[in-house]
Amino acid sequence: MGAAYLCGITSIQRQTIENNAAYIKSWIMTFKDDSKVLIMVATQVQKAVDYILETPRDKLIIEE
């Protein structure tokens, strides 16, 4: 979720990975079991994205 958000902000085209559908499907099942999880996850994602966007690039650990 965070990666998708950052890709949208930065206009980076994401590449599809083989297990992407299974990963998303597992989250959908989790959200169906407990709808509050979506809100909790979205809150944590927003905090992580804010941190990444507010942290100077030289302070982030970026693996290339």
PDBQT receptor file of N, H, CA, C and O in Angstrom, charges set to zero:
ATOM      1  N   MET A   1       0.832  -1.180   0.000  1.00  0.00    +0.000 N 
ATOM      2  CA  MET A   1       0.000   0.000   0.000  1.00  0.00    +0.000 C 
ATOM      3  C   MET A   1       0.883   1.253   0.000  1.00  0.00    +0.000 C 
ATOM      4  O   MET A   1       0.646   2.200  -0.750  1.00  0.00    +0.000 OA
ATOM      5  N   GLY A   2       1.894   1.233   0.849  1.00  0.00    +0.000 N 
ATOM      6  H   GLY A   2       2.087   0.463   1.458  1.00  0.00    +0.000 HD
ATOM      7  CA  GLY A   2       2.808   2.370   0.914  1.00  0.00    +0.000 C 
ATOM      8  C   GLY A   2       3.589   2.550  -0.374  1.00  0.00    +0.000 C 
ATOM      9  O   GLY A   2       3.776   3.669  -0.851  1.00  0.00    +0.000 OA
ATOM     10  N   ALA A   3       4.039   1.444  -0.929  1.00  0.00    +0.000 N 
ATOM     11  H   ALA A   3       3.887   0.534  -0.542  1.00  0.00    +0.000 HD
ATOM     12  CA  ALA A   3       4.796   1.504  -2.178  1.00  0.00    +0.000 C 
ATOM     13  C   ALA A   3       3.922   2.075  -3.298  1.00  0.00    +0.000 C 
ATOM     14  O   ALA A   3       4.387   2.890  -4.095  1.00  0.00    +0.000 OA
ATOM     15  N   ALA A   4       2.682   1.656  -3.355  1.00  0.00    +0.000 N 
ATOM     16  H   ALA A   4       2.305   0.994  -2.708  1.00  0.00    +0.000 HD
ATOM     17  CA  ALA A   4       1.773   2.166  -4.379  1.00  0.00    +0.000 C 
ATOM     18  C   ALA A   4       1.549   3.668  -4.195  1.00  0.00    +0.000 C 
ATOM     19  O   ALA A   4       1.511   4.420  -5.169  1.00  0.00    +0.000 OA
ATOM     20  N   TYR A   5       1.405   4.086  -2.970  1.00  0.00    +0.000 N 
ATOM     21  H   TYR A   5       1.436   3.475  -2.179  1.00  0.00    +0.000 HD
ATOM     22  CA  TYR A   5       1.206   5.498  -2.663  1.00  0.00    +0.000 C 
ATOM     23  C   TYR A   5       2.419   6.320  -3.104  1.00  0.00    +0.000 C 
ATOM     24  O   TYR A   5       2.275   7.357  -3.750  1.00  0.00    +0.000 OA
ATOM     25  N   LEU A   6       3.618   5.843  -2.745  1.00  0.00    +0.000 N 
ATOM     26  H   LEU A   6       3.735   5.000  -2.220  1.00  0.00    +0.000 HD
ATOM     27  CA  LEU A   6       4.841   6.547  -3.125  1.00  0.00    +0.000 C 
ATOM     28  C   LEU A   6       5.046   6.559  -4.637  1.00  0.00    +0.000 C 
ATOM     29  O   LEU A   6       5.493   7.561  -5.196  1.00  0.00    +0.000 OA
ATOM     30  N   CYS A   7       4.723   5.461  -5.294  1.00  0.00    +0.000 N 
ATOM     31  H   CYS A   7       4.359   4.647  -4.840  1.00  0.00    +0.000 HD
ATOM     32  CA  CYS A   7       4.834   5.420  -6.751  1.00  0.00    +0.000 C 
ATOM     33  C   CYS A   7       3.904   6.448  -7.390  1.00  0.00    +0.000 C 
ATOM     34  O   CYS A   7       4.271   7.099  -8.368  1.00  0.00    +0.000 OA
ATOM     35  N   GLY A   8       2.720   6.592  -6.845  1.00  0.00    +0.000 N 
ATOM     36  H   GLY A   8       2.422   6.064  -6.050  1.00  0.00    +0.000 HD
ATOM     37  CA  GLY A   8       1.782   7.581  -7.359  1.00  0.00    +0.000 C 
ATOM     38  C   GLY A   8       2.275   8.998  -7.149  1.00  0.00    +0.000 C 
ATOM     39  O   GLY A   8       2.144   9.838  -8.040  1.00  0.00    +0.000 OA
ATOM     40  N   ILE A   9       2.836   9.276  -5.992  1.00  0.00    +0.000 N 
ATOM     41  H   ILE A   9       2.942   8.594  -5.268  1.00  0.00    +0.000 HD
ATOM     42  CA  ILE A   9       3.349  10.616  -5.690  1.00  0.00    +0.000 C 
ATOM     43  C   ILE A   9       4.520  10.960  -6.586  1.00  0.00    +0.000 C 
ATOM     44  O   ILE A   9       4.636  12.091  -7.056  1.00  0.00    +0.000 OA
ATOM     45  N   THR A  10       5.390   9.991  -6.824  1.00  0.00    +0.000 N 
ATOM     46  H   THR A  10       5.297   9.071  -6.442  1.00  0.00    +0.000 HD
ATOM     47  CA  THR A  10       6.625  10.244  -7.574  1.00  0.00    +0.000 C 
ATOM     48  C   THR A  10       6.498   9.942  -9.063  1.00  0.00    +0.000 C 
ATOM     49  O   THR A  10       7.461  10.114  -9.810  1.00  0.00    +0.000 OA
ATOM     50  N   SER A  11       5.338   9.499  -9.497  1.00  0.00    +0.000 N 
ATOM     51  H   SER A  11       4.556   9.359  -8.890  1.00  0.00    +0.000 HD
ATOM     52  CA  SER A  11       5.093   9.122 -10.895  1.00  0.00    +0.000 C 
ATOM     53  C   SER A  11       6.009   7.996 -11.369  1.00  0.00    +0.000 C 
ATOM     54  O   SER A  11       6.358   7.931 -12.548  1.00  0.00    +0.000 OA
ATOM     55  N   ILE A  12       6.392   7.120 -10.463  1.00  0.00    +0.000 N 
ATOM     56  H   ILE A  12       6.108   7.172  -9.505  1.00  0.00    +0.000 HD
ATOM     57  CA  ILE A  12       7.202   5.955 -10.822  1.00  0.00    +0.000 C 
ATOM     58  C   ILE A  12       6.272   4.851 -11.285  1.00  0.00    +0.000 C 
ATOM     59  O   ILE A  12       5.295   4.530 -10.608  1.00  0.00    +0.000 OA
ATOM     60  N   GLN A  13       6.568   4.278 -12.420  1.00  0.00    +0.000 N 
ATOM     61  H   GLN A  13       7.361   4.538 -12.970  1.00  0.00    +0.000 HD
ATOM     62  CA  GLN A  13       5.787   3.148 -12.911  1.00  0.00    +0.000 C 
ATOM     63  C   GLN A  13       6.239   1.899 -12.166  1.00  0.00    +0.000 C 
ATOM     64  O   GLN A  13       7.426   1.571 -12.164  1.00  0.00    +0.000 OA
ATOM     65  N   ARG A  14       5.336   1.230 -11.559  1.00  0.00    +0.000 N 
ATOM     66  H   ARG A  14       4.372   1.497 -11.561  1.00  0.00    +0.000 HD
ATOM     67  CA  ARG A  14       5.709   0.011 -10.836  1.00  0.00    +0.000 C 
ATOM     68  C   ARG A  14       5.750  -1.174 -11.782  1.00  0.00    +0.000 C 
ATOM     69  O   ARG A  14       5.039  -1.212 -12.786  1.00  0.00    +0.000 OA
ATOM     70  N   GLN A  15       6.578  -2.126 -11.453  1.00  0.00    +0.000 N 
ATOM     71  H   GLN A  15       7.156  -2.096 -10.637  1.00  0.00    +0.000 HD
ATOM     72  CA  GLN A  15       6.657  -3.350 -12.231  1.00  0.00    +0.000 C 
ATOM     73  C   GLN A  15       5.893  -4.435 -11.487  1.00  0.00    +0.000 C 
ATOM     74  O   GLN A  15       5.961  -4.523 -10.261  1.00  0.00    +0.000 OA
ATOM     75  N   THR A  16       5.178  -5.244 -12.218  1.00  0.00    +0.000 N 
ATOM     76  H   THR A  16       5.122  -5.173 -13.214  1.00  0.00    +0.000 HD
ATOM     77  CA  THR A  16       4.412  -6.324 -11.616  1.00  0.00    +0.000 C 
ATOM     78  C   THR A  16       5.350  -7.452 -11.218  1.00  0.00    +0.000 C 
ATOM     79  O   THR A  16       6.236  -7.835 -11.982  1.00  0.00    +0.000 OA
ATOM     80  N   ILE A  17       5.149  -7.974 -10.030  1.00  0.00    +0.000 N 
ATOM     81  H   ILE A  17       4.429  -7.662  -9.410  1.00  0.00    +0.000 HD
ATOM     82  CA  ILE A  17       5.925  -9.123  -9.597  1.00  0.00    +0.000 C 
ATOM     83  C   ILE A  17       5.009 -10.343  -9.593  1.00  0.00    +0.000 C 
ATOM     84  O   ILE A  17       3.787 -10.219  -9.501  1.00  0.00    +0.000 OA
ATOM     85  N   GLU A  18       5.609 -11.503  -9.692  1.00  0.00    +0.000 N 
ATOM     86  H   GLU A  18       6.601 -11.604  -9.766  1.00  0.00    +0.000 HD
ATOM     87  CA  GLU A  18       4.830 -12.729  -9.857  1.00  0.00    +0.000 C 
ATOM     88  C   GLU A  18       3.816 -12.976  -8.741  1.00  0.00    +0.000 C 
ATOM     89  O   GLU A  18       2.694 -13.404  -9.014  1.00  0.00    +0.000 OA
ATOM     90  N   ASN A  19       4.187 -12.719  -7.516  1.00  0.00    +0.000 N 
ATOM     91  H   ASN A  19       5.098 -12.372  -7.295  1.00  0.00    +0.000 HD
ATOM     92  CA  ASN A  19       3.274 -13.042  -6.417  1.00  0.00    +0.000 C 
ATOM     93  C   ASN A  19       2.418 -11.855  -5.983  1.00  0.00    +0.000 C 
ATOM     94  O   ASN A  19       1.807 -11.895  -4.915  1.00  0.00    +0.000 OA
ATOM     95  N   ASN A  20       2.368 -10.808  -6.789  1.00  0.00    +0.000 N 
ATOM     96  H   ASN A  20       2.865 -10.775  -7.656  1.00  0.00    +0.000 HD
ATOM     97  CA  ASN A  20       1.614  -9.614  -6.434  1.00  0.00    +0.000 C 
ATOM     98  C   ASN A  20       0.133  -9.915  -6.188  1.00  0.00    +0.000 C 
ATOM     99  O   ASN A  20      -0.440  -9.447  -5.204  1.00  0.00    +0.000 OA
ATOM    100  N   ALA A  21      -0.479 -10.684  -7.069  1.00  0.00    +0.000 N 
ATOM    101  H   ALA A  21      -0.013 -11.064  -7.868  1.00  0.00    +0.000 HD
ATOM    102  CA  ALA A  21      -1.905 -11.004  -6.927  1.00  0.00    +0.000 C 
ATOM    103  C   ALA A  21      -2.167 -11.784  -5.646  1.00  0.00    +0.000 C 
ATOM    104  O   ALA A  21      -3.139 -11.508  -4.943  1.00  0.00    +0.000 OA
ATOM    105  N   ALA A  22      -1.324 -12.743  -5.339  1.00  0.00    +0.000 N 
ATOM    106  H   ALA A  22      -0.534 -12.968  -5.910  1.00  0.00    +0.000 HD
ATOM    107  CA  ALA A  22      -1.507 -13.531  -4.109  1.00  0.00    +0.000 C 
ATOM    108  C   ALA A  22      -1.335 -12.653  -2.870  1.00  0.00    +0.000 C 
ATOM    109  O   ALA A  22      -2.060 -12.809  -1.888  1.00  0.00    +0.000 OA
ATOM    110  N   TYR A  23      -0.384 -11.744  -2.919  1.00  0.00    +0.000 N 
ATOM    111  H   TYR A  23       0.206 -11.617  -3.717  1.00  0.00    +0.000 HD
ATOM    112  CA  TYR A  23      -0.143 -10.831  -1.796  1.00  0.00    +0.000 C 
ATOM    113  C   TYR A  23      -1.374  -9.956  -1.554  1.00  0.00    +0.000 C 
ATOM    114  O   TYR A  23      -1.836  -9.813  -0.421  1.00  0.00    +0.000 OA
ATOM    115  N   ILE A  24      -1.890  -9.383  -2.618  1.00  0.00    +0.000 N 
ATOM    116  H   ILE A  24      -1.515  -9.499  -3.538  1.00  0.00    +0.000 HD
ATOM    117  CA  ILE A  24      -3.082  -8.530  -2.496  1.00  0.00    +0.000 C 
ATOM    118  C   ILE A  24      -4.279  -9.345  -2.027  1.00  0.00    +0.000 C 
ATOM    119  O   ILE A  24      -5.063  -8.882  -1.199  1.00  0.00    +0.000 OA
ATOM    120  N   LYS A  25      -4.421 -10.548  -2.552  1.00  0.00    +0.000 N 
ATOM    121  H   LYS A  25      -3.784 -10.924  -3.226  1.00  0.00    +0.000 HD
ATOM    122  CA  LYS A  25      -5.537 -11.411  -2.156  1.00  0.00    +0.000 C 
ATOM    123  C   LYS A  25      -5.494 -11.719  -0.662  1.00  0.00    +0.000 C 
ATOM    124  O   LYS A  25      -6.537 -11.754  -0.009  1.00  0.00    +0.000 OA
ATOM    125  N   SER A  26      -4.301 -11.942  -0.116  1.00  0.00    +0.000 N 
ATOM    126  H   SER A  26      -3.454 -11.914  -0.647  1.00  0.00    +0.000 HD
ATOM    127  CA  SER A  26      -4.192 -12.229   1.317  1.00  0.00    +0.000 C 
ATOM    128  C   SER A  26      -4.631 -11.032   2.150  1.00  0.00    +0.000 C 
ATOM    129  O   SER A  26      -5.255 -11.202   3.197  1.00  0.00    +0.000 OA
ATOM    130  N   TRP A  27      -4.312  -9.821   1.695  1.00  0.00    +0.000 N 
ATOM    131  H   TRP A  27      -3.806  -9.682   0.845  1.00  0.00    +0.000 HD
ATOM    132  CA  TRP A  27      -4.749  -8.629   2.415  1.00  0.00    +0.000 C 
ATOM    133  C   TRP A  27      -6.262  -8.452   2.318  1.00  0.00    +0.000 C 
ATOM    134  O   TRP A  27      -6.902  -8.059   3.293  1.00  0.00    +0.000 OA
ATOM    135  N   ILE A  28      -6.830  -8.734   1.166  1.00  0.00    +0.000 N 
ATOM    136  H   ILE A  28      -6.311  -9.054   0.373  1.00  0.00    +0.000 HD
ATOM    137  CA  ILE A  28      -8.285  -8.608   1.004  1.00  0.00    +0.000 C 
ATOM    138  C   ILE A  28      -8.996  -9.545   1.974  1.00  0.00    +0.000 C 
ATOM    139  O   ILE A  28      -9.996  -9.169   2.586  1.00  0.00    +0.000 OA
ATOM    140  N   MET A  29      -8.485 -10.756   2.112  1.00  0.00    +0.000 N 
ATOM    141  H   MET A  29      -7.674 -11.062   1.614  1.00  0.00    +0.000 HD
ATOM    142  CA  MET A  29      -9.082 -11.707   3.063  1.00  0.00    +0.000 C 
ATOM    143  C   MET A  29      -8.988 -11.163   4.484  1.00  0.00    +0.000 C 
ATOM    144  O   MET A  29      -9.932 -11.288   5.264  1.00  0.00    +0.000 OA
ATOM    145  N   THR A  30      -7.856 -10.562   4.818  1.00  0.00    +0.000 N 
ATOM    146  H   THR A  30      -7.090 -10.460   4.184  1.00  0.00    +0.000 HD
ATOM    147  CA  THR A  30      -7.672  -9.987   6.154  1.00  0.00    +0.000 C 
ATOM    148  C   THR A  30      -8.666  -8.859   6.388  1.00  0.00    +0.000 C 
ATOM    149  O   THR A  30      -9.275  -8.778   7.454  1.00  0.00    +0.000 OA
ATOM    150  N   PHE A  31      -8.835  -7.984   5.392  1.00  0.00    +0.000 N 
ATOM    151  H   PHE A  31      -8.341  -8.050   4.525  1.00  0.00    +0.000 HD
ATOM    152  CA  PHE A  31      -9.765  -6.867   5.526  1.00  0.00    +0.000 C 
ATOM    153  C   PHE A  31     -11.212  -7.352   5.650  1.00  0.00    +0.000 C 
ATOM    154  O   PHE A  31     -12.007  -6.752   6.373  1.00  0.00    +0.000 OA
ATOM    155  N   LYS A  32     -11.549  -8.423   4.954  1.00  0.00    +0.000 N 
ATOM    156  H   LYS A  32     -10.903  -8.910   4.366  1.00  0.00    +0.000 HD
ATOM    157  CA  LYS A  32     -12.904  -8.970   5.053  1.00  0.00    +0.000 C 
ATOM    158  C   LYS A  32     -13.159  -9.553   6.439  1.00  0.00    +0.000 C 
ATOM    159  O   LYS A  32     -14.269  -9.462   6.965  1.00  0.00    +0.000 OA
ATOM    160  N   ASP A  33     -12.118 -10.154   7.030  1.00  0.00    +0.000 N 
ATOM    161  H   ASP A  33     -11.217 -10.228   6.603  1.00  0.00    +0.000 HD
ATOM    162  CA  ASP A  33     -12.259 -10.735   8.368  1.00  0.00    +0.000 C 
ATOM    163  C   ASP A  33     -12.423  -9.665   9.444  1.00  0.00    +0.000 C 
ATOM    164  O   ASP A  33     -13.144  -9.870  10.421  1.00  0.00    +0.000 OA
ATOM    165  N   ASP A  34     -11.756  -8.526   9.269  1.00  0.00    +0.000 N 
ATOM    166  H   ASP A  34     -11.170  -8.360   8.477  1.00  0.00    +0.000 HD
ATOM    167  CA  ASP A  34     -11.823  -7.451  10.261  1.00  0.00    +0.000 C 
ATOM    168  C   ASP A  34     -11.617  -6.128   9.547  1.00  0.00    +0.000 C 
ATOM    169  O   ASP A  34     -10.489  -5.767   9.212  1.00  0.00    +0.000 OA
ATOM    170  N   SER A  35     -12.699  -5.407   9.314  1.00  0.00    +0.000 N 
ATOM    171  H   SER A  35     -13.616  -5.700   9.586  1.00  0.00    +0.000 HD
ATOM    172  CA  SER A  35     -12.623  -4.164   8.545  1.00  0.00    +0.000 C 
ATOM    173  C   SER A  35     -11.799  -3.084   9.246  1.00  0.00    +0.000 C 
ATOM    174  O   SER A  35     -11.340  -2.145   8.597  1.00  0.00    +0.000 OA
ATOM    175  N   LYS A  36     -11.608  -3.203  10.551  1.00  0.00    +0.000 N 
ATOM    176  H   LYS A  36     -11.982  -3.966  11.079  1.00  0.00    +0.000 HD
ATOM    177  CA  LYS A  36     -10.806  -2.225  11.286  1.00  0.00    +0.000 C 
ATOM    178  C   LYS A  36      -9.330  -2.321  10.912  1.00  0.00    +0.000 C 
ATOM    179  O   LYS A  36      -8.580  -1.359  11.076  1.00  0.00    +0.000 OA
ATOM    180  N   VAL A  37      -8.921  -3.472  10.413  1.00  0.00    +0.000 N 
ATOM    181  H   VAL A  37      -9.531  -4.253  10.280  1.00  0.00    +0.000 HD
ATOM    182  CA  VAL A  37      -7.522  -3.669  10.027  1.00  0.00    +0.000 C 
ATOM    183  C   VAL A  37      -7.150  -2.697   8.912  1.00  0.00    +0.000 C 
ATOM    184  O   VAL A  37      -6.040  -2.165   8.908  1.00  0.00    +0.000 OA
ATOM    185  N   LEU A  38      -8.051  -2.457   7.972  1.00  0.00    +0.000 N 
ATOM    186  H   LEU A  38      -8.953  -2.889   7.975  1.00  0.00    +0.000 HD
ATOM    187  CA  LEU A  38      -7.770  -1.538   6.876  1.00  0.00    +0.000 C 
ATOM    188  C   LEU A  38      -7.421  -0.153   7.407  1.00  0.00    +0.000 C 
ATOM    189  O   LEU A  38      -6.474   0.472   6.928  1.00  0.00    +0.000 OA
ATOM    190  N   ILE A  39      -8.166   0.327   8.378  1.00  0.00    +0.000 N 
ATOM    191  H   ILE A  39      -8.935  -0.181   8.767  1.00  0.00    +0.000 HD
ATOM    192  CA  ILE A  39      -7.904   1.645   8.968  1.00  0.00    +0.000 C 
ATOM    193  C   ILE A  39      -6.562   1.639   9.689  1.00  0.00    +0.000 C 
ATOM    194  O   ILE A  39      -5.787   2.588   9.570  1.00  0.00    +0.000 OA
ATOM    195  N   MET A  40      -6.285   0.578  10.432  1.00  0.00    +0.000 N 
ATOM    196  H   MET A  40      -6.914  -0.193  10.528  1.00  0.00    +0.000 HD
ATOM    197  CA  MET A  40      -5.009   0.492  11.153  1.00  0.00    +0.000 C 
ATOM    198  C   MET A  40      -3.838   0.459  10.174  1.00  0.00    +0.000 C 
ATOM    199  O   MET A  40      -2.834   1.142  10.376  1.00  0.00    +0.000 OA
ATOM    200  N   VAL A  41      -3.969  -0.336   9.116  1.00  0.00    +0.000 N 
ATOM    201  H   VAL A  41      -4.784  -0.892   8.952  1.00  0.00    +0.000 HD
ATOM    202  CA  VAL A  41      -2.905  -0.440   8.119  1.00  0.00    +0.000 C 
ATOM    203  C   VAL A  41      -2.721   0.901   7.407  1.00  0.00    +0.000 C 
ATOM    204  O   VAL A  41      -1.591   1.358   7.230  1.00  0.00    +0.000 OA
ATOM    205  N   ALA A  42      -3.797   1.517   7.007  1.00  0.00    +0.000 N 
ATOM    206  H   ALA A  42      -4.715   1.146   7.151  1.00  0.00    +0.000 HD
ATOM    207  CA  ALA A  42      -3.718   2.804   6.299  1.00  0.00    +0.000 C 
ATOM    208  C   ALA A  42      -3.039   3.860   7.168  1.00  0.00    +0.000 C 
ATOM    209  O   ALA A  42      -2.264   4.673   6.665  1.00  0.00    +0.000 OA
ATOM    210  N   THR A  43      -3.325   3.850   8.460  1.00  0.00    +0.000 N 
ATOM    211  H   THR A  43      -3.955   3.189   8.868  1.00  0.00    +0.000 HD
ATOM    212  CA  THR A  43      -2.691   4.797   9.386  1.00  0.00    +0.000 C 
ATOM    213  C   THR A  43      -1.185   4.573   9.449  1.00  0.00    +0.000 C 
ATOM    214  O   THR A  43      -0.408   5.526   9.400  1.00  0.00    +0.000 OA
ATOM    215  N   GLN A  44      -0.778   3.319   9.557  1.00  0.00    +0.000 N 
ATOM    216  H   GLN A  44      -1.410   2.545   9.597  1.00  0.00    +0.000 HD
ATOM    217  CA  GLN A  44       0.654   3.001   9.610  1.00  0.00    +0.000 C 
ATOM    218  C   GLN A  44       1.343   3.318   8.283  1.00  0.00    +0.000 C 
ATOM    219  O   GLN A  44       2.471   3.811   8.262  1.00  0.00    +0.000 OA
ATOM    220  N   VAL A  45       0.660   3.034   7.188  1.00  0.00    +0.000 N 
ATOM    221  H   VAL A  45      -0.256   2.634   7.205  1.00  0.00    +0.000 HD
ATOM    222  CA  VAL A  45       1.207   3.349   5.866  1.00  0.00    +0.000 C 
ATOM    223  C   VAL A  45       1.418   4.855   5.736  1.00  0.00    +0.000 C 
ATOM    224  O   VAL A  45       2.461   5.295   5.253  1.00  0.00    +0.000 OA
ATOM    225  N   GLN A  46       0.445   5.636   6.160  1.00  0.00    +0.000 N 
ATOM    226  H   GLN A  46      -0.402   5.278   6.552  1.00  0.00    +0.000 HD
ATOM    227  CA  GLN A  46       0.566   7.086   6.063  1.00  0.00    +0.000 C 
ATOM    228  C   GLN A  46       1.748   7.585   6.887  1.00  0.00    +0.000 C 
ATOM    229  O   GLN A  46       2.479   8.469   6.441  1.00  0.00    +0.000 OA
ATOM    230  N   LYS A  47       1.944   7.037   8.074  1.00  0.00    +0.000 N 
ATOM    231  H   LYS A  47       1.350   6.319   8.437  1.00  0.00    +0.000 HD
ATOM    232  CA  LYS A  47       3.079   7.431   8.912  1.00  0.00    +0.000 C 
ATOM    233  C   LYS A  47       4.401   7.088   8.222  1.00  0.00    +0.000 C 
ATOM    234  O   LYS A  47       5.337   7.887   8.231  1.00  0.00    +0.000 OA
ATOM    235  N   ALA A  48       4.470   5.906   7.631  1.00  0.00    +0.000 N 
ATOM    236  H   ALA A  48       3.709   5.257   7.623  1.00  0.00    +0.000 HD
ATOM    237  CA  ALA A  48       5.700   5.479   6.954  1.00  0.00    +0.000 C 
ATOM    238  C   ALA A  48       5.984   6.365   5.739  1.00  0.00    +0.000 C 
ATOM    239  O   ALA A  48       7.121   6.788   5.528  1.00  0.00    +0.000 OA
ATOM    240  N   VAL A  49       4.956   6.642   4.947  1.00  0.00    +0.000 N 
ATOM    241  H   VAL A  49       4.033   6.298   5.119  1.00  0.00    +0.000 HD
ATOM    242  CA  VAL A  49       5.126   7.487   3.763  1.00  0.00    +0.000 C 
ATOM    243  C   VAL A  49       5.542   8.901   4.178  1.00  0.00    +0.000 C 
ATOM    244  O   VAL A  49       6.436   9.492   3.572  1.00  0.00    +0.000 OA
ATOM    245  N   ASP A  50       4.896   9.433   5.203  1.00  0.00    +0.000 N 
ATOM    246  H   ASP A  50       4.170   8.953   5.695  1.00  0.00    +0.000 HD
ATOM    247  CA  ASP A  50       5.269  10.761   5.692  1.00  0.00    +0.000 C 
ATOM    248  C   ASP A  50       6.732  10.780   6.126  1.00  0.00    +0.000 C 
ATOM    249  O   ASP A  50       7.460  11.724   5.821  1.00  0.00    +0.000 OA
ATOM    250  N   TYR A  51       7.159   9.743   6.832  1.00  0.00    +0.000 N 
ATOM    251  H   TYR A  51       6.568   8.975   7.080  1.00  0.00    +0.000 HD
ATOM    252  CA  TYR A  51       8.541   9.649   7.285  1.00  0.00    +0.000 C 
ATOM    253  C   TYR A  51       9.498   9.634   6.098  1.00  0.00    +0.000 C 
ATOM    254  O   TYR A  51      10.494  10.356   6.089  1.00  0.00    +0.000 OA
ATOM    255  N   ILE A  52       9.194   8.815   5.105  1.00  0.00    +0.000 N 
ATOM    256  H   ILE A  52       8.385   8.228   5.113  1.00  0.00    +0.000 HD
ATOM    257  CA  ILE A  52      10.060   8.711   3.926  1.00  0.00    +0.000 C 
ATOM    258  C   ILE A  52      10.122  10.040   3.188  1.00  0.00    +0.000 C 
ATOM    259  O   ILE A  52      11.198  10.469   2.773  1.00  0.00    +0.000 OA
ATOM    260  N   LEU A  53       8.984  10.692   3.022  1.00  0.00    +0.000 N 
ATOM    261  H   LEU A  53       8.110  10.344   3.360  1.00  0.00    +0.000 HD
ATOM    262  CA  LEU A  53       8.951  11.948   2.278  1.00  0.00    +0.000 C 
ATOM    263  C   LEU A  53       9.599  13.103   3.037  1.00  0.00    +0.000 C 
ATOM    264  O   LEU A  53      10.103  14.043   2.422  1.00  0.00    +0.000 OA
ATOM    265  N   GLU A  54       9.590  13.038   4.363  1.00  0.00    +0.000 N 
ATOM    266  H   GLU A  54       9.181  12.274   4.862  1.00  0.00    +0.000 HD
ATOM    267  CA  GLU A  54      10.129  14.131   5.166  1.00  0.00    +0.000 C 
ATOM    268  C   GLU A  54      11.593  13.916   5.541  1.00  0.00    +0.000 C 
ATOM    269  O   GLU A  54      12.235  14.837   6.046  1.00  0.00    +0.000 OA
ATOM    270  N   THR A  55      12.129  12.734   5.308  1.00  0.00    +0.000 N 
ATOM    271  H   THR A  55      11.608  11.985   4.898  1.00  0.00    +0.000 HD
ATOM    272  CA  THR A  55      13.506  12.426   5.669  1.00  0.00    +0.000 C 
ATOM    273  C   THR A  55      14.417  12.739   4.479  1.00  0.00    +0.000 C 
ATOM    274  O   THR A  55      14.170  12.274   3.367  1.00  0.00    +0.000 OA
ATOM    275  N   PRO A  56      15.469  13.528   4.716  1.00  0.00    +0.000 N 
ATOM    276  CA  PRO A  56      16.393  13.810   3.616  1.00  0.00    +0.000 C 
ATOM    277  C   PRO A  56      16.950  12.514   3.020  1.00  0.00    +0.000 C 
ATOM    278  O   PRO A  56      17.203  11.548   3.740  1.00  0.00    +0.000 OA
ATOM    279  N   ARG A  57      17.136  12.506   1.716  1.00  0.00    +0.000 N 
ATOM    280  H   ARG A  57      16.930  13.291   1.131  1.00  0.00    +0.000 HD
ATOM    281  CA  ARG A  57      17.586  11.301   1.004  1.00  0.00    +0.000 C 
ATOM    282  C   ARG A  57      18.862  10.720   1.601  1.00  0.00    +0.000 C 
ATOM    283  O   ARG A  57      19.007   9.499   1.664  1.00  0.00    +0.000 OA
ATOM    284  N   ASP A  58      19.781  11.561   2.036  1.00  0.00    +0.000 N 
ATOM    285  H   ASP A  58      19.664  12.553   1.985  1.00  0.00    +0.000 HD
ATOM    286  CA  ASP A  58      21.045  11.051   2.561  1.00  0.00    +0.000 C 
ATOM    287  C   ASP A  58      20.880  10.370   3.925  1.00  0.00    +0.000 C 
ATOM    288  O   ASP A  58      21.812   9.728   4.409  1.00  0.00    +0.000 OA
ATOM    289  N   LYS A  59      19.706  10.504   4.547  1.00  0.00    +0.000 N 
ATOM    290  H   LYS A  59      18.949  11.026   4.154  1.00  0.00    +0.000 HD
ATOM    291  CA  LYS A  59      19.445   9.863   5.831  1.00  0.00    +0.000 C 
ATOM    292  C   LYS A  59      18.685   8.536   5.677  1.00  0.00    +0.000 C 
ATOM    293  O   LYS A  59      18.573   7.769   6.634  1.00  0.00    +0.000 OA
ATOM    294  N   LEU A  60      18.171   8.272   4.485  1.00  0.00    +0.000 N 
ATOM    295  H   LEU A  60      18.262   8.895   3.708  1.00  0.00    +0.000 HD
ATOM    296  CA  LEU A  60      17.441   7.027   4.228  1.00  0.00    +0.000 C 
ATOM    297  C   LEU A  60      18.414   5.933   3.805  1.00  0.00    +0.000 C 
ATOM    298  O   LEU A  60      19.421   6.200   3.151  1.00  0.00    +0.000 OA
ATOM    299  N   ILE A  61      18.103   4.714   4.184  1.00  0.00    +0.000 N 
ATOM    300  H   ILE A  61      17.284   4.497   4.715  1.00  0.00    +0.000 HD
ATOM    301  CA  ILE A  61      18.877   3.562   3.721  1.00  0.00    +0.000 C 
ATOM    302  C   ILE A  61      18.174   3.053   2.478  1.00  0.00    +0.000 C 
ATOM    303  O   ILE A  61      17.062   2.530   2.549  1.00  0.00    +0.000 OA
ATOM    304  N   ILE A  62      18.829   3.211   1.343  1.00  0.00    +0.000 N 
ATOM    305  H   ILE A  62      19.732   3.637   1.286  1.00  0.00    +0.000 HD
ATOM    306  CA  ILE A  62      18.230   2.825   0.064  1.00  0.00    +0.000 C 
ATOM    307  C   ILE A  62      19.095   1.754  -0.572  1.00  0.00    +0.000 C 
ATOM    308  O   ILE A  62      20.275   1.967  -0.848  1.00  0.00    +0.000 OA
ATOM    309  N   GLU A  63      18.481   0.586  -0.801  1.00  0.00    +0.000 N 
ATOM    310  H   GLU A  63      17.523   0.413  -0.576  1.00  0.00    +0.000 HD
ATOM    311  CA  GLU A  63      19.200  -0.493  -1.462  1.00  0.00    +0.000 C 
ATOM    312  C   GLU A  63      18.925  -0.406  -2.944  1.00  0.00    +0.000 C 
ATOM    313  O   GLU A  63      17.773  -0.286  -3.360  1.00  0.00    +0.000 OA
ATOM    314  N   GLU A  64      19.963  -0.466  -3.737  1.00  0.00    +0.000 N 
ATOM    315  H   GLU A  64      20.899  -0.564  -3.399  1.00  0.00    +0.000 HD
ATOM    316  CA  GLU A  64      19.787  -0.395  -5.194  1.00  0.00    +0.000 C 
ATOM    317  C   GLU A  64      20.215  -1.665  -5.834  1.00  0.00    +0.000 C 
ATOM    318  O   GLU A  64      20.142  -1.796  -7.056  1.00  0.00    +0.000 OA
TER     319      GLU A  64
